[in-house]
Amino acid sequence: MGQPVGVIGVGVDAVDIDRFARSLARTPGMRTRLFTAQELADVAPRVDPVPALAARFAAREATMKALGLGLGAFGFHEVSVERQPSGRPTLVVTGRARELADDAGVQAWHLSLTHTATVAIAVVTAS
C-alpha cells in the first residue's frame, strides 16, 4: 500500500431554497433530471422535501468544486446522496464523476449537509 493521501479538495455550495422551489415548480421534470429515484423516495415522506432536495443539489455542486471542476463536468445522477441507518449522509459517485475522482486520486469522500428555512448548504471533502 502507498502513502495515505491527504485532502485533495474541498467544495462548498449554498442553494437558496425558495428559488430552488420555484425552479422545481416551473419545471416538473427537473426532479427526475437532477435526482435519482432513490433520493426522491428518501425525501418523499417529508412534509416539504424541497430543503432536502436543495441540499442534495448543493452536494453535487460541492463535489464538482472539490474536484476543481465546473458545472457540467459530469451528469447529475453520477453523484447522489444516501443516508446511512445512523442518518449520516454519504456520497455515491459513479460514471464519469468516478473516473474524474479516480484520476485525481480520491479514495474517500466526506459530506456534510445542512439547511435553514432559506438556505441549503453542502460541504464535500475529497481525500
Buried (B, 14 or more C-beta within 10 A) or exposed (E): EEEEEEEBBBBBBBBEBEEBBEBBEEEEEBBEEBBBEEBBEBBEEEEEBBBBBBBBBBBBBBBBBBBEBEEEBBBBBBBBBBBEEEEEBEBBBBEEBBEBBEEBEBEEBBBBBEBEEEBBBBBBBBB
